[in-house]
Protein backbone atom coordinates (compact mmCIF):
# COMPACT_ATOMS: atom_id res chain seq x y z
CA UNK A 1 0.00 0.00 0.00
CA UNK A 2 1.39 3.40 -0.91
CA UNK A 3 2.27 5.86 1.83
CA UNK A 4 -0.21 8.50 0.63
CA UNK A 5 -2.98 5.88 0.55
CA UNK A 6 -2.25 4.89 4.15
CA UNK A 7 -2.20 8.56 5.14
CA UNK A 8 -5.53 9.17 3.40
CA UNK A 9 -7.04 6.09 5.06
CA UNK A 10 -5.84 7.22 8.49
CA UNK A 11 -7.32 10.66 7.81
CA UNK A 12 -10.74 9.23 6.96
CA UNK A 13 -10.65 6.92 10.01
CA UNK A 14 -9.60 9.83 12.21
CA UNK A 15 -12.27 12.23 11.00
CA UNK A 16 -14.96 9.54 11.21
CA UNK A 17 -13.79 8.54 14.65
CA UNK A 18 -13.73 12.16 15.78
CA UNK A 19 -17.38 12.56 14.92
CA UNK A 20 -18.31 9.31 16.67
CA UNK A 21 -16.21 9.68 19.84
CA UNK A 22 -16.67 13.40 20.38
CA UNK A 23 -20.45 13.12 20.14
CA UNK A 24 -20.67 9.77 21.95
CA UNK A 25 -21.94 10.96 25.34
CA UNK A 26 -23.58 14.31 24.80
CA UNK A 27 -23.80 15.03 28.54
CA UNK A 28 -20.01 15.21 28.64
CA UNK A 29 -19.54 16.90 25.28
CA UNK A 30 -17.64 19.89 26.69
CA UNK A 31 -15.23 17.53 28.47
CA UNK A 32 -14.46 15.62 25.28
CA UNK A 33 -13.74 18.82 23.37
CA UNK A 34 -11.60 20.16 26.21
CA UNK A 35 -9.61 16.91 26.25
CA UNK A 36 -9.24 17.05 22.47
CA UNK A 37 -7.89 20.60 22.53
CA UNK A 38 -5.69 20.13 25.60
CA UNK A 39 -4.13 17.05 23.99
CA UNK A 40 -3.59 19.01 20.77
CA UNK A 41 -1.84 21.79 22.69
CA UNK A 42 0.34 19.39 24.69
CA UNK A 43 1.26 17.39 21.58
CA UNK A 44 2.11 20.53 19.63
CA UNK A 45 4.36 21.80 22.41
CA UNK A 46 6.17 18.46 22.71
CA UNK A 47 6.27 17.54 19.02
CA UNK A 48 7.72 20.85 17.84
CA UNK A 49 11.13 20.58 19.52
CA UNK A 50 11.39 16.85 18.75
CA UNK A 51 10.84 17.53 15.04
CA UNK A 52 13.00 20.67 15.00
CA UNK A 53 15.91 18.64 16.40
CA UNK A 54 15.12 15.92 13.82
CA UNK A 55 14.67 13.09 16.31
CA UNK A 56 11.43 12.28 14.55
CA UNK A 57 10.42 13.17 11.01
CA UNK A 58 7.37 12.73 8.85
CA UNK A 59 8.67 12.51 5.27
CA UNK A 60 5.21 11.91 3.75
CA UNK A 61 2.63 14.34 5.11
CA UNK A 62 -0.01 16.84 4.09
CA UNK A 63 1.16 20.41 3.39
CA UNK A 64 4.91 19.69 3.70
CA UNK A 65 5.81 23.31 2.90
CA UNK A 66 3.68 24.57 5.80
CA UNK A 67 4.08 21.86 8.47
CA UNK A 68 7.07 19.80 9.59
CA UNK A 69 4.77 17.56 11.63
CA UNK A 70 2.15 15.18 10.38
CA UNK A 71 -1.09 17.04 11.02
CA UNK A 72 -3.16 13.85 10.81
CA UNK A 73 -1.29 12.28 13.73
CA UNK A 74 -0.86 15.49 15.71
CA UNK A 75 -4.27 17.10 15.28
CA UNK A 76 -6.63 14.19 14.65
CA UNK A 77 -5.40 10.74 15.72
CA UNK A 78 -3.48 11.52 18.94
CA UNK A 79 -6.17 13.85 20.38
CA UNK A 80 -8.90 11.40 19.40
CA UNK A 81 -7.08 8.55 21.13
CA UNK A 82 -6.84 10.73 24.25
CA UNK A 83 -10.60 11.34 24.16
CA UNK A 84 -11.12 7.58 23.84
CA UNK A 85 -8.79 6.96 26.80
CA UNK A 86 -10.67 9.48 28.93
CA UNK A 87 -14.03 8.00 27.96
CA UNK A 88 -12.73 4.53 28.82
CA UNK A 89 -11.38 5.65 32.23
CA UNK A 90 -14.15 8.12 33.04
CA UNK A 91 -15.42 6.32 36.16
CA UNK A 92 -12.23 4.42 37.01
CA UNK A 93 -10.19 5.02 40.13
CA UNK A 94 -6.72 6.54 39.89
CA UNK A 95 -4.80 3.25 39.91
CA UNK A 96 -6.92 1.63 37.19
CA UNK A 97 -6.73 4.81 35.09
CA UNK A 98 -2.94 4.80 35.42
CA UNK A 99 -2.57 1.22 34.24
CA UNK A 100 -5.20 1.63 31.53
CA UNK A 101 -3.04 4.20 29.80
CA UNK A 102 -0.86 1.36 28.55
CA UNK A 103 -3.84 -0.13 26.69
CA UNK A 104 -3.76 2.98 24.51
CA UNK A 105 -0.10 4.01 24.34
CA UNK A 106 1.09 0.43 23.73
CA UNK A 107 -0.88 -0.27 20.55
CA UNK A 108 -0.23 3.24 19.25
CA UNK A 109 3.51 2.70 19.75
CA UNK A 110 3.36 -0.64 17.95
CA UNK A 111 1.49 0.95 15.03
CA UNK A 112 3.98 3.81 14.83
CA UNK A 113 6.89 1.33 14.92
CA UNK A 114 5.29 -0.62 12.09
CA UNK A 115 4.75 2.58 10.11
CA UNK A 116 8.38 3.58 10.72
CA UNK A 117 9.71 0.25 9.49
CA UNK A 118 7.33 -0.26 6.56
CA UNK A 119 6.39 3.17 5.22
CA UNK A 120 7.75 6.66 4.70
CA UNK A 121 5.20 8.19 7.06
CA UNK A 122 7.45 8.20 10.15
CA UNK A 123 11.22 8.23 10.46
CA UNK A 124 13.18 7.79 13.70
CA UNK A 125 16.56 9.53 13.93
CA UNK A 126 19.28 10.24 16.50
CA UNK A 127 18.37 7.37 18.80
CA UNK A 128 14.61 7.96 18.85
CA UNK A 129 12.74 4.68 19.25
CA UNK A 130 9.50 3.13 20.38
CA UNK A 131 10.42 3.50 24.06
CA UNK A 132 10.49 7.29 23.66
CA UNK A 133 7.21 7.23 21.74
CA UNK A 134 5.59 5.01 24.37
CA UNK A 135 6.85 7.23 27.20
CA UNK A 136 5.70 10.48 25.58
CA UNK A 137 2.29 9.07 24.70
CA UNK A 138 1.75 7.67 28.19
CA UNK A 139 2.90 10.92 29.81
CA UNK A 140 0.62 13.06 27.65
CA UNK A 141 -2.40 10.80 28.23
CA UNK A 142 -1.86 11.04 32.00
CA UNK A 143 -1.16 14.77 31.87
CA UNK A 144 -4.37 15.47 29.97
CA UNK A 145 -6.31 13.14 32.30
CA UNK A 146 -4.95 15.11 35.24
CA UNK A 147 -5.90 18.41 33.60
CA UNK A 148 -9.49 17.39 32.90
CA UNK A 149 -9.89 15.92 36.40
CA UNK A 150 -8.62 19.20 37.87
CA UNK A 151 -11.06 21.16 35.68
CA UNK A 152 -13.91 18.89 36.82
CA UNK A 153 -12.84 19.37 40.44
CA UNK A 154 -12.87 23.16 40.06
CA UNK A 155 -16.20 23.02 38.26
CA UNK A 156 -17.80 20.92 41.03
CA UNK A 157 -16.20 22.98 43.80
CA UNK A 158 -17.57 26.22 42.42
CA UNK A 159 -21.10 24.86 42.76
CA UNK A 160 -22.18 26.24 39.39
CA UNK A 161 -21.90 23.06 37.39
CA UNK A 162 -24.72 23.00 34.89
CA UNK A 163 -25.98 26.50 35.62
CA UNK A 164 -26.37 29.00 32.82
CA UNK A 165 -24.78 32.34 33.55
Secondary structure, DSSP 4 states (H G I P E B T S, - for coil): --HHHHHHHHHHHHHHHHHHHHSSSGGGHHHHHHHHHHHHHHHHHHHHHHHHTTSEE-SS-TTTTT-SS-HHIIIIIHHHHHHHHHHHTTT--HHHHHHHHHHHHHHHHHHHHHHHHHSSS-EE-TT--HHHHHHHHHHHHHHHHHHHHHHHHHHHHHT-TT---
